[in-house]
Amino acid sequence: MKVRLRGICFIIILGMFSSGIVCNSTFARSDGAPIACLGAGIDKFNVLFAAPGWYTCGNLGCHYQYPISSGKAKFMLFVLDKCAPGETVDILVSFKQTNTDFHGFQITAQDTYFNRLVGTFINVGDDEDTQVEAGGRFATHTKKGIKQKFWHVKWQAPPADFWVANPVRFYAMGIEANNDDTPMGDYVYKATRLLVVEPKKTKKEQIRVIKKKE
């Protein structure tokens, strides 16, 4: 029995390494965050897209010096609180009260069905500051985008025939970096916003009855 348990543990750990879940300083890169270190969301169809809640950039070697959200900056998400199935939603990811020159972020969306990743992030036109990853499961910064403090991304809600366990939670992590090519001296932040995906209610037309004058 012990041998069997050891074998299972070995397979799990091997899967963590092969899927990139174990993050270290070599993955602390400026051309976009690794998808396995976000800290939220599980893709039921592909383990390579999984990002369980106990793995984050702040505790696996990428930027581990300070506790998450312990810095003086404000990291925020701005998004509507309701949308229709298939609708495209604009999202603003923003840093405020920060005095560093380099920043990064990653965002995903998950519903309440076992933190399932839902919807699709879409590239914003010719925007060179953001990019999508894993077929639209995530959005993150680009190398050019690290020199700014806010980013604009788009997210398309699942279609009407896809069951969504509301509310959908947008989960983002932001990096306030000193750009010294080490995991030290950087602050990690997290931000969440909730959104409900439901069909828009149509107003019933009121029929006015006009009485004829006798």
N, CA and C of each residue as an Amber inpcrd file, in Angstrom:
protein
   642
   0.8340000  -1.2060000   0.0000000   0.0000000   0.0000000   0.0000000
   0.8680000   1.2540000   0.0000000   1.9310000   1.2420000   0.8190000
   2.8250000   2.3900000   0.8810000   3.5220000   2.6200000  -0.4520000
   3.9080000   1.5090000  -1.1000000   4.5800000   1.6120000  -2.4000000
   3.6430000   2.2560000  -3.4150000   2.3790000   1.8540000  -3.3600000
   1.3970000   2.4000000  -4.2980000   1.1920000   3.8930000  -4.0710000
   1.1050000   4.2920000  -2.8130000   0.9320000   5.7060000  -2.4900000
   2.1240000   6.5270000  -2.9470000   3.3250000   5.9650000  -2.7640000
   4.5320000   6.6630000  -3.2130000   4.5090000   6.8500000  -4.7270000
   4.0340000   5.8170000  -5.4300000   3.9510000   5.9020000  -6.8800000
   2.9860000   6.9850000  -7.3190000   1.8400000   7.0740000  -6.6280000
   0.8500000   8.1010000  -6.9580000   1.4160000   9.4930000  -6.7080000
   2.0850000   9.6640000  -5.5680000   2.6880000  10.9680000  -5.2420000
   3.7320000  11.3560000  -6.2780000   4.5280000  10.3750000  -6.7030000
   5.5600000  10.6640000  -7.7010000   4.9290000  11.1280000  -9.0070000
   3.8260000  10.4870000  -9.4110000   3.1520000  10.8620000 -10.6530000
   2.6050000  12.2790000 -10.5550000   2.0190000  12.6190000  -9.4030000
   1.4790000  13.9650000  -9.2060000   2.5810000  15.0050000  -9.2910000
   3.6860000  14.7640000  -8.5990000   4.7960000  15.7200000  -8.6010000
   5.3920000  15.8490000  -9.9990000   5.5340000  14.6990000 -10.6810000
   6.0560000  14.7340000 -12.0440000   5.1340000  15.5460000 -12.9460000
   3.8290000  15.3860000 -12.7620000   2.8740000  16.1480000 -13.5570000
   2.9700000  17.6340000 -13.2910000   3.2380000  18.0000000 -12.0360000
   3.3910000  19.4090000 -11.6860000   4.5770000  20.0210000 -12.4030000
   5.6740000  19.2790000 -12.4400000   6.8680000  19.7950000 -13.1050000
   6.6730000  19.8550000 -14.6090000   6.1220000  18.7990000 -15.1930000
   5.9810000  18.7480000 -16.6500000   4.9850000  19.7520000 -17.1640000
   3.9880000  20.1170000 -16.3540000   2.9870000  21.0820000 -16.8010000
   3.3950000  22.5070000 -16.5050000   4.5410000  22.6790000 -15.8570000
   5.0170000  24.0320000 -15.5960000   4.4390000  24.6600000 -14.3530000
   3.7620000  23.8530000 -13.5100000   3.1350000  24.4190000 -12.3240000
   4.1780000  24.8900000 -11.3330000   5.2950000  24.1780000 -11.2400000
   6.3380000  24.6110000 -10.3310000   7.1100000  25.7370000 -10.9860000
   6.9830000  26.9140000 -10.4100000   7.5630000  28.1190000 -10.9990000
   8.8550000  28.4560000 -10.2790000   9.8400000  28.9190000 -11.0210000
  11.0610000  29.3650000 -10.3780000  11.5430000  30.6290000 -11.0630000
  12.6660000  31.1320000 -10.6330000  13.1240000  32.4360000 -11.1090000
  13.4040000  32.4560000 -12.5980000  13.6610000  31.3010000 -13.2050000
  13.9190000  31.2970000 -14.6430000  12.6730000  31.6460000 -15.4390000
  11.4790000  31.5100000 -14.8130000  10.2440000  31.8320000 -15.4960000
   9.8030000  33.2600000 -15.2400000  10.5250000  34.0080000 -14.4310000
  10.1710000  35.4000000 -14.1520000  10.5970000  36.2380000 -15.3450000
   9.7430000  36.2730000 -16.3440000  10.1470000  36.8570000 -17.6110000
   9.3030000  38.0720000 -17.9610000   9.8440000  38.9150000 -18.8190000
   9.1820000  40.1580000 -19.1790000   8.2750000  40.0170000 -20.3870000
   8.3150000  38.8720000 -21.0640000   7.5150000  38.7210000 -22.2830000
   6.1740000  38.0510000 -22.0210000   5.7510000  37.9820000 -20.7670000
   4.4610000  37.4080000 -20.4160000   4.5830000  36.4350000 -19.2730000
   3.5580000  36.3720000 -18.4310000   3.5980000  35.5060000 -17.2540000
   3.3420000  34.0530000 -17.6440000   4.0200000  33.0950000 -16.9730000
   3.7370000  31.6820000 -17.2290000   2.3450000  31.3360000 -16.7370000
   1.5900000  30.5550000 -17.5060000   0.1890000  30.3360000 -17.1760000
  -0.0110000  29.5230000 -15.9020000   0.9830000  28.8090000 -15.4520000
   0.8140000  27.9280000 -14.3040000   1.0270000  28.6080000 -12.9600000
   1.3440000  29.8860000 -12.9310000   1.6640000  30.5480000 -11.6680000
   0.6730000  31.6410000 -11.2940000  -0.5140000  31.6180000 -11.8960000
  -1.4840000  32.6780000 -11.6080000  -2.1050000  32.5360000 -10.2320000
  -2.4600000  31.3120000  -9.8630000  -3.0620000  31.1120000  -8.5540000
  -4.5570000  30.9520000  -8.5920000  -5.1600000  30.7550000  -9.7640000
  -6.6070000  30.5470000  -9.8250000  -6.9820000  29.8770000 -11.1250000
  -8.0280000  29.0770000 -11.0700000  -8.5710000  28.5040000 -12.2890000
  -8.0640000  27.1260000 -12.6110000  -8.9710000  26.2380000 -13.0200000
  -8.6150000  24.8940000 -13.4300000  -9.3340000  24.5820000 -14.7350000
  -8.5800000  24.1900000 -15.7250000  -9.1670000  23.7900000 -16.9970000
  -9.4190000  22.2960000 -16.9420000 -10.6640000  21.8960000 -17.0130000
 -11.0300000  20.4860000 -16.8870000 -10.5860000  19.6460000 -18.0800000
 -10.2270000  20.3070000 -19.1790000  -9.9370000  19.5710000 -20.3960000
  -8.4460000  19.4260000 -20.6810000  -7.6080000  20.2180000 -20.0280000
  -6.1790000  20.1440000 -20.3140000  -5.3980000  20.5540000 -19.0740000
  -4.6620000  19.6290000 -18.4890000  -3.9220000  19.9060000 -17.2640000
  -2.8630000  20.9790000 -17.4680000  -2.4120000  21.1720000 -18.6920000
  -1.3920000  22.1840000 -18.9520000  -1.9170000  23.5940000 -18.7100000
  -3.2400000  23.7540000 -18.6880000  -3.8170000  25.0700000 -18.4670000
  -4.2360000  25.2700000 -17.0120000  -3.9190000  24.3000000 -16.1440000
  -4.3620000  24.3930000 -14.7600000  -3.5170000  25.3710000 -13.9680000
  -4.1490000  26.0590000 -13.0500000  -3.4370000  26.9660000 -12.1600000
  -4.0980000  26.9290000 -10.7920000  -3.8970000  25.8580000 -10.0250000
  -4.5490000  25.7180000  -8.7190000  -4.2420000  26.8820000  -7.7830000
  -5.1590000  27.1550000  -6.8670000  -5.0760000  28.3330000  -6.0320000
  -3.8690000  28.4180000  -5.1180000  -3.1990000  27.3020000  -4.8450000
  -2.0520000  27.3630000  -3.9250000  -0.7340000  27.6190000  -4.6440000
  -0.7390000  27.7580000  -5.9510000   0.4790000  28.0920000  -6.6900000
   0.3630000  29.5090000  -7.2320000   1.2600000  30.3760000  -6.8480000
   1.2540000  31.7450000  -7.3590000   2.6870000  32.1990000  -7.6020000
   2.7960000  33.3070000  -8.3310000   4.1150000  33.8900000  -8.5680000
   4.7620000  34.3420000  -7.2610000   3.9460000  34.5290000  -6.2370000
   4.4740000  35.0430000  -4.9820000   5.0170000  33.9940000  -4.0390000
   4.8080000  32.7200000  -4.3110000   5.3080000  31.7180000  -3.3650000
   6.0790000  30.5730000  -4.0140000   6.3600000  30.6660000  -5.3150000
   7.0610000  29.5780000  -5.9780000   8.3870000  29.9810000  -6.6090000
   8.9210000  31.1170000  -6.2110000  10.2610000  31.4500000  -6.6670000
  10.3460000  32.5810000  -7.6620000   9.2190000  32.9630000  -8.2750000
   9.2770000  34.0420000  -9.2660000   9.5310000  35.3970000  -8.6060000
   8.6850000  35.7270000  -7.6350000   8.7790000  37.0240000  -6.9380000
   8.3440000  36.7800000  -5.4880000   9.1980000  36.1600000  -4.7290000
   8.7490000  35.5920000  -3.4510000   9.1590000  36.3830000  -2.2100000
   9.8260000  37.5060000  -2.3480000  10.3910000  38.1610000  -1.1690000
   9.3240000  38.7070000  -0.2260000   8.2470000  39.2560000  -0.7840000
   7.2240000  39.9050000   0.0380000   5.8890000  39.1610000  -0.0750000
   5.0770000  39.2110000   0.9940000   3.7360000  38.6010000   0.9210000
   2.8950000  39.2750000  -0.1690000   1.9330000  38.5470000  -0.7020000
   1.0800000  39.0770000  -1.7600000   0.2720000  40.2690000  -1.2500000
   0.2230000  41.3160000  -2.0670000  -0.5220000  42.5500000  -1.7870000
   0.0030000  43.2850000  -0.5590000   1.3000000  43.1400000  -0.2600000
   1.8810000  43.8250000   0.8940000   2.5410000  45.1480000   0.5150000
   2.6090000  45.4540000  -0.7770000   3.2180000  46.7040000  -1.2100000
   2.2890000  47.8920000  -1.0520000   2.7570000  49.0710000  -1.4040000
   1.9750000  50.2970000  -1.2400000   1.1190000  50.6300000  -2.4520000
   1.3240000  49.9320000  -3.5450000   0.5680000  50.2260000  -4.7610000
  -0.8550000  49.6710000  -4.6700000  -1.7040000  50.1380000  -5.5610000
  -3.0680000  49.6400000  -5.6870000  -3.2010000  48.9340000  -7.0370000
  -3.6150000  47.6780000  -7.0070000  -3.8020000  46.8870000  -8.2290000
  -5.2840000  46.5900000  -8.3610000  -5.8910000  47.0080000  -9.4830000
  -7.3450000  46.9570000  -9.5880000  -7.8140000  46.4490000 -10.9480000
  -9.0470000  45.9260000 -10.9450000  -9.7390000  45.5250000 -12.1650000
 -11.0070000  46.3500000 -12.3030000 -11.2640000  46.7990000 -13.5080000
 -12.4890000  47.5250000 -13.7940000 -13.2460000  46.7670000 -14.8830000
 -14.4610000  46.2900000 -14.5430000 -15.2340000  45.4880000 -15.4810000
 -16.7060000  45.5840000 -15.1000000 -17.5840000  45.3970000 -16.0770000
 -19.0230000  45.3940000 -15.7970000 -19.3760000  44.2430000 -14.8630000
 -20.5090000  44.3640000 -14.1750000 -20.9080000  43.2960000 -13.2560000
 -21.9250000  42.3430000 -13.8720000 -22.2940000  42.5680000 -15.1470000
 -23.2550000  41.6840000 -15.7980000 -23.0760000  41.7640000 -17.3070000
 -23.2630000  40.6280000 -17.9910000 -23.2200000  40.6230000 -19.4530000
 -24.0620000  39.4670000 -19.9640000 -24.3470000  39.4730000 -21.2730000
 -25.1450000  38.4280000 -21.8930000 -24.2290000  37.3290000 -22.4280000
 -24.7380000  36.1220000 -22.6360000 -23.9270000  35.0540000 -23.2350000
 -23.3710000  35.4800000 -24.5890000 -22.0970000  35.1940000 -24.8210000
 -21.4590000  35.5460000 -26.0780000 -21.0330000  36.9990000 -26.1980000
 -21.3790000  37.8170000 -25.2360000 -21.0380000  39.2420000 -25.3000000
 -19.5560000  39.4640000 -24.9900000 -18.9600000  40.4580000 -25.6360000
 -17.5620000  40.8080000 -25.3900000 -17.4960000  41.9550000 -24.3960000
 -16.6920000  41.7710000 -23.3570000 -16.6060000  42.7250000 -22.2510000
 -15.2270000  43.3790000 -22.2340000 -15.1900000  44.6810000 -22.0280000
 -13.9290000  45.4020000 -21.8860000 -13.4710000  45.3630000 -20.4360000
 -12.1800000  45.1430000 -20.2330000 -11.6010000  45.0700000 -18.8900000
 -10.3800000  45.9730000 -18.8300000 -10.2880000  46.7480000 -17.7710000
  -9.1100000  47.5760000 -17.5300000  -8.3610000  47.0130000 -16.3320000
  -7.1080000  46.6670000 -16.5380000  -6.2220000  46.1970000 -15.4680000
  -5.2850000  47.3520000 -15.1460000  -5.2360000  47.7780000 -13.8860000
  -4.5450000  49.0360000 -13.5980000  -3.7670000  49.0130000 -12.2870000
  -2.5930000  49.6450000 -12.3220000  -1.8200000  49.9510000 -11.1220000
  -1.9830000  51.4280000 -10.7920000  -2.1030000  51.7330000  -9.5190000
  -2.1150000  53.1160000  -9.0450000  -1.2190000  53.2230000  -7.8190000
  -0.7800000  54.4320000  -7.5440000   0.0870000  54.7090000  -6.3890000
   1.3420000  53.8460000  -6.4230000   1.9250000  53.7170000  -7.5910000
   3.1570000  52.9490000  -7.7460000   4.2550000  53.8540000  -8.2760000
   5.4680000  53.6420000  -7.8040000   6.5880000  54.4980000  -8.2380000
   7.6760000  53.7120000  -8.9650000   7.3720000  52.4850000  -9.3890000
   8.3380000  51.7200000 -10.1760000   8.0300000  51.8740000 -11.6660000
   9.0020000  51.5550000 -12.4940000   8.8510000  51.7480000 -13.9380000
   8.3940000  50.4990000 -14.6790000   8.4020000  49.3450000 -14.0160000
   8.0960000  48.0970000 -14.7140000   6.9750000  47.3460000 -13.9880000
   5.9960000  46.9040000 -14.7810000   4.8420000  46.2040000 -14.2260000
   4.4200000  45.0740000 -15.1540000   3.7090000  44.1180000 -14.6030000
   3.1800000  43.0230000 -15.3970000   1.8820000  42.5270000 -14.7810000
   1.1680000  41.7060000 -15.5220000  -0.0930000  41.1750000 -15.0060000
  -0.4370000  39.8790000 -15.7370000  -1.3660000  39.1600000 -15.1610000
  -2.0150000  38.0470000 -15.8450000  -3.4250000  37.9370000 -15.2940000
  -4.3750000  37.5940000 -16.1680000  -5.7800000  37.5170000 -15.7520000
  -6.4290000  36.2850000 -16.3560000  -7.3640000  35.7030000 -15.6240000
  -8.1780000  34.6110000 -16.1280000  -9.5840000  34.7800000 -15.5920000
 -10.5090000  33.9610000 -16.0890000 -11.9050000  34.0180000 -15.6380000
 -12.3540000  32.6070000 -15.2920000 -13.0440000  32.4660000 -14.1740000
 -13.4760000  31.1480000 -13.7270000 -14.8760000  31.2420000 -13.1480000
 -15.6810000  30.1950000 -13.3400000 -16.9900000  30.1830000 -12.7060000
 -16.9200000  29.3550000 -11.4230000 -18.0500000  29.1360000 -10.7890000
 -18.0440000  28.4680000  -9.4830000 -18.1340000  26.9530000  -9.5930000
 -18.0780000  26.4180000 -10.8050000 -18.0710000  24.9720000 -10.9820000
 -16.6370000  24.4710000 -10.8880000 -16.1940000  24.2270000  -9.6640000
 -14.8320000  23.7650000  -9.3860000 -13.7790000  24.7120000  -9.9810000
 -14.0430000  26.0020000  -9.9450000 -13.0940000  27.0050000 -10.4670000
 -12.7430000  26.7500000 -11.9340000 -13.7180000  26.3410000 -12.7000000
 -13.4970000  26.0390000 -14.1200000 -13.2080000  27.3210000 -14.9050000
 -12.1980000  27.2870000 -15.7800000 -11.9080000  28.4200000 -16.6340000
 -12.9870000  28.5400000 -17.6990000 -13.5230000  29.7540000 -17.8670000
 -14.6180000  29.9590000 -18.8160000 -14.3610000  31.2090000 -19.6520000
 -15.0050000  31.2570000 -20.8110000 -14.8700000  32.4180000 -21.6780000
 -13.5380000  32.4370000 -22.4080000 -13.3620000  33.4760000 -23.2120000
 -12.1620000  33.5900000 -24.0440000 -11.6580000  35.0230000 -24.0580000
 -10.3790000  35.1990000 -23.7340000  -9.7610000  36.5160000 -23.8500000
  -9.3510000  36.7420000 -25.3060000  -9.5080000  37.9850000 -25.7570000
  -9.3000000  38.3190000 -27.1560000  -8.2800000  39.4450000 -27.2570000
  -7.3940000  39.3420000 -28.2390000  -6.4440000  40.4230000 -28.4820000
  -7.1890000  41.6880000 -28.8780000  -6.7450000  42.8100000 -28.3560000
  -7.4020000  44.0900000 -28.6200000  -6.7790000  44.7270000 -29.8520000
  -7.3720000  44.4840000 -31.0090000  -6.9240000  45.1240000 -32.2420000
  -5.4260000  44.9860000 -32.4610000  -4.7580000  46.1250000 -32.6750000
  -3.3140000  46.1280000 -32.9150000  -2.5250000  46.4630000 -31.6530000
  -3.1290000  46.2260000 -30.4960000  -2.4730000  46.5090000 -29.2270000
  -1.2480000  45.6070000 -29.0570000  -0.0820000  46.2040000 -28.8830000
   1.1530000  45.4410000 -28.7190000   1.5690000  45.3120000 -27.2600000
   0.7170000  45.7590000 -26.3390000   1.0480000  45.7400000 -24.9200000
   0.5030000  44.5140000 -24.1880000  -0.4410000  43.8110000 -24.8170000
  -1.0370000  42.6280000 -24.1950000  -1.0490000  41.4730000 -25.1780000
  -1.2470000  40.2710000 -24.6420000  -1.3330000  39.0710000 -25.4680000
  -2.1880000  38.0410000 -24.7500000  -2.7510000  37.1000000 -25.5110000
  -3.5250000  36.0230000 -24.9080000  -2.6810000  34.7590000 -24.9080000
  -2.9920000  33.8690000 -23.9580000  -2.2510000  32.6190000 -23.8100000
  -3.2240000  31.4470000 -23.7420000  -2.7070000  30.2750000 -24.0880000
  -3.4720000  29.0290000 -23.9550000  -4.8190000  29.1230000 -24.6510000
  -4.8150000  29.6290000 -25.8810000  -6.0430000  29.6900000 -26.6580000
  -7.0780000  30.6470000 -26.1130000  -6.6300000  31.6760000 -25.3970000
  -7.5600000  32.6580000 -24.8520000  -7.9900000  32.3960000 -23.4300000
  -7.4050000  31.4050000 -22.7690000  -7.7510000  31.1290000 -21.3690000
  -7.1880000  32.1960000 -20.4380000  -6.0890000  32.8220000 -20.8530000
  -5.4270000  33.8390000 -20.0470000  -5.0690000  35.0350000 -20.9270000
  -4.8780000  36.1770000 -20.2910000  -4.3060000  37.3560000 -20.9550000
  -3.1860000  37.8750000 -20.0660000  -2.1370000  38.4040000 -20.6780000
  -0.9940000  38.8900000 -19.9230000  -0.3100000  40.0210000 -20.6860000
   0.7410000  40.5680000 -20.0940000   1.4980000  41.6470000 -20.7210000
   2.4470000  41.0970000 -21.7800000   2.9830000  41.9770000 -22.5850000
   4.0710000  41.6470000 -23.4970000   5.3360000  42.3360000 -23.0010000
   6.4280000  42.1050000 -23.6840000   7.6740000  42.7660000 -23.2960000
   7.5490000  44.2810000 -23.4070000   6.8260000  44.7500000 -24.4200000
   6.5970000  46.1820000 -24.5600000   5.6580000  46.6970000 -23.4790000
   4.7380000  45.8490000 -23.0510000   3.7300000  46.2730000 -22.0930000
   4.2080000  46.4300000 -20.6710000   5.4210000  45.9770000 -20.3350000
   5.8900000  46.0850000 -18.9490000   6.2400000  47.5220000 -18.5720000
   6.3100000  48.4010000 -19.5560000   6.6970000  49.7820000 -19.2650000
   5.4960000  50.6900000 -19.0100000   4.3360000  50.1020000 -18.7850000
   3.1590000  50.9100000 -18.4820000   2.4730000  50.4020000 -17.2240000
   1.4650000  51.1560000 -16.7840000   0.8220000  50.8590000 -15.5080000
  -0.6230000  50.3860000 -15.6710000  -1.1230000  50.3320000 -16.8890000
  -2.4780000  49.8290000 -17.1010000  -2.5570000  49.1770000 -18.4810000
  -3.5160000  48.2560000 -18.6030000  -3.6850000  47.4930000 -19.8360000
  -5.1700000  47.3120000 -20.1120000  -5.5080000  47.2490000 -21.3720000
  -6.8890000  47.0390000 -21.8180000  -6.9900000  45.6520000 -22.4390000
  -7.8900000  44.8330000 -21.9280000  -8.1050000  43.5060000 -22.4970000
  -9.5950000  43.3120000 -22.7520000  -9.9030000  42.3200000 -23.5810000
 -11.2940000  41.9710000 -23.8720000 -11.5340000  40.5070000 -23.5220000
 -12.7570000  40.2360000 -23.0450000 -13.1430000  38.8660000 -22.6940000
 -14.5140000  38.5840000 -23.2820000 -14.6260000  37.4590000 -23.9770000
 -15.9120000  37.0730000 -24.5470000 -16.5470000  35.9980000 -23.6810000
 -17.7710000  36.2570000 -23.2520000 -18.4940000  35.3010000 -22.4120000
 -18.8240000  34.0380000 -23.1990000 -19.0060000  32.9080000 -22.5140000
 -19.3830000  31.6720000 -23.2010000 -20.7150000  31.8460000 -23.9340000
 -20.9520000  31.0550000 -24.9810000 -22.2140000  31.1700000 -25.7260000
 -23.4100000  30.7240000 -24.8920000 -24.6010000  30.9560000 -25.4180000
 -25.8310000  30.6700000 -24.6750000 -26.0080000  29.1880000 -24.3750000
 -25.4500000  28.3060000 -25.2200000 -25.6120000  26.8660000 -24.9930000
 -24.5660000  26.2780000 -24.0470000 -23.7460000  27.1390000 -23.4580000
 -22.7400000  26.6940000 -22.4810000 -23.2320000  27.0710000 -21.0870000
 -23.3620000  26.0730000 -20.2090000 -23.8470000  26.3530000 -18.8580000
 -22.7560000  27.0180000 -18.0280000 -23.0620000  28.1880000 -17.4830000
 -22.1260000  28.9270000 -16.6390000 -22.6320000  28.9140000 -15.2060000
 -21.7730000  28.5040000 -14.2880000 -22.1100000  28.5230000 -12.8690000
 -21.7610000  29.9090000 -12.3190000 -22.7300000  30.7960000 -12.3170000
 -22.4940000  32.1700000 -11.8700000 -22.2130000  32.2480000 -10.3800000
 -21.4740000  33.3050000  -9.9650000 -20.8890000  34.3470000 -10.8100000
 -19.5310000  33.9270000 -11.3690000 -19.1590000  34.5670000 -12.4810000
 -17.8200000  34.4030000 -13.0270000 -16.8760000  35.3290000 -12.2670000
 -15.7420000  34.8080000 -11.8750000 -14.7650000  35.6270000 -11.1420000
 -13.5510000  35.8880000 -12.0270000 -13.2920000  37.1650000 -12.2540000
 -12.0430000  37.5410000 -12.9140000 -10.9650000  37.6080000 -11.8450000
  -9.9010000  36.8780000 -12.0700000  -8.8140000  36.7900000 -11.0920000
  -7.5390000  37.2530000 -11.7790000  -6.9200000  38.2650000 -11.2270000
  -5.6960000  38.8090000 -11.8290000  -4.6010000  38.9320000 -10.7860000
  -3.3580000  38.7760000 -11.2450000  -2.2070000  39.0520000 -10.4050000
  -1.3280000  40.0580000 -11.1210000  -0.8080000  41.0000000 -10.3650000
   0.0340000  42.0390000 -10.9310000   1.4100000  42.0400000 -10.2860000
   2.4010000  42.4150000 -11.0460000   3.7850000  42.4540000 -10.5750000
   4.2950000  43.8900000 -10.6440000   4.8280000  44.3400000  -9.5430000
   5.5180000  45.6370000  -9.4680000   7.0050000  45.3140000  -9.3630000
   7.7290000  45.4560000 -10.4760000   9.0810000  44.9120000 -10.5540000
  10.1510000  45.9970000 -10.6250000  11.3550000  45.6370000 -10.1430000
  12.4970000  46.5520000 -10.2320000  13.4020000  46.2410000 -11.4200000
  13.0650000  45.1630000 -12.1630000  13.7650000  44.8170000 -13.4080000
  15.2560000  44.5430000 -13.2140000  15.5860000  43.8680000 -12.1070000
  17.0010000  43.5370000 -11.8790000  17.3120000  42.0830000 -12.2240000
  16.3740000  41.4020000 -12.9080000  16.5690000  40.0160000 -13.3500000
  16.7320000  39.0280000 -12.2030000  16.1700000  39.3870000 -11.0360000
  16.1620000  38.4610000  -9.9070000  14.7460000  38.4340000  -9.3300000
  14.4220000  37.4140000  -8.5290000  13.0990000  37.3630000  -7.9110000
  12.9770000  38.2610000  -6.6870000  14.0200000  38.9820000  -6.3480000
  14.0210000  39.8090000  -5.1390000  13.6020000  41.2480000  -5.4560000
  12.9860000  41.8920000  -4.4800000  12.6550000  43.3060000  -4.5990000
  11.3870000  43.6010000  -5.3780000  10.6250000  42.5720000  -5.7580000
   9.4020000  42.7610000  -6.5210000   8.1860000  42.5020000  -5.6380000
   7.1010000  43.2260000  -5.9070000   5.8580000  43.0380000  -5.1630000
   4.8110000  42.3930000  -6.0570000   4.0600000  41.4620000  -5.4710000
   2.9910000  40.7670000  -6.1770000   1.6540000  41.1860000  -5.5780000
   0.6770000  41.4400000  -6.4440000  -0.6530000  41.8550000  -6.0040000
  -1.7030000  40.9670000  -6.6590000  -2.8700000  40.9050000  -6.0520000
  -3.9750000  40.1940000  -6.6770000  -5.2250000  41.0720000  -6.6230000
  -6.1130000  40.8410000  -7.5880000  -7.3710000  41.5780000  -7.6480000
  -8.4350000  40.6740000  -8.2450000  -9.6620000  40.8010000  -7.7820000
 -10.7670000  39.9980000  -8.3030000 -11.9910000  40.8860000  -8.5370000
 -12.8070000  40.4830000  -9.4960000 -14.0980000  41.1200000  -9.7510000
 -15.0750000  40.0390000 -10.1710000 -16.3500000  40.2240000  -9.7970000
 -17.3840000  39.2500000 -10.1220000 -18.2850000  39.7610000 -11.2410000
 -18.7190000  38.8320000 -12.0890000 -19.5980000  39.1720000 -13.2010000
 -20.6060000  38.0420000 -13.3790000 -21.8480000  38.4160000 -13.6620000
 -22.9130000  37.4330000 -13.8940000 -23.2190000  37.3670000 -15.3810000
 -23.2040000  36.1550000 -15.9300000 -23.5440000  35.9520000 -17.3400000
 -24.9710000  35.4370000 -17.4140000 -25.8690000  36.2320000 -17.9810000
 -27.2610000  35.8240000 -18.1160000 -27.9000000  36.5570000 -19.2860000
 -28.8870000  35.9350000 -19.9190000 -29.5500000  36.5830000 -21.0590000
 -30.1860000  37.9010000 -20.6420000 -30.1690000  38.8450000 -21.5580000
 -30.7850000  40.1310000 -21.2660000 -32.3060000  39.9950000 -21.2960000
 -32.9250000  40.6300000 -20.3240000 -34.3810000  40.5770000 -20.2550000
 -34.9750000  41.5560000 -21.2630000 -35.9260000  41.0430000 -22.0440000
 -36.5820000  41.9050000 -23.0200000 -37.8520000  42.4910000 -22.4140000
 -38.0320000  43.7650000 -22.6440000 -39.2130000  44.4360000 -22.1090000
 -40.4390000  44.0570000 -22.9250000 -41.5030000  43.7200000 -22.2250000
 -42.7430000  43.3890000 -22.9060000 -43.3930000  44.6560000 -23.4450000
 -43.7840000  44.5590000 -24.6930000 -44.4310000  45.7140000 -25.3050000
 -45.8420000  45.8780000 -24.7430000 -46.1190000  47.0930000 -24.3660000
 -47.4390000  47.3940000 -23.8300000 -48.3780000  47.7710000 -24.9680000
 -49.4830000  47.0810000 -25.0290000 -50.4670000  47.3380000 -26.0740000
 -51.5110000  48.3110000 -25.5510000 -51.5940000  49.4240000 -26.2150000
 -52.5670000  50.4360000 -25.8060000 -53.8520000  50.2330000 -26.5740000
 -54.9340000  50.1920000 -25.8570000 -56.2540000  50.0300000 -26.4600000
 -56.8850000  51.4090000 -26.6120000 -57.1510000  51.7730000 -27.8510000
 -57.7470000  53.0830000 -28.1070000 -59.2420000  52.8970000 -28.3680000
 -60.0080000  53.4890000 -27.5210000 -61.4640000  53.3890000 -27.6600000
 -61.9660000  54.3640000 -28.6990000 -62.8340000  53.8660000 -29.5570000
 -63.4260000  54.7400000 -30.5700000 -64.4930000  55.6070000 -29.9490000
 -64.4890000  56.8290000 -30.3890000 -65.5350000  57.7510000 -29.9000000
 -66.8220000  57.4830000 -30.6450000 -67.9080000  57.3680000 -29.9110000
 -69.2010000  57.1230000 -30.5330000 -69.8010000  58.4330000 -31.0700000
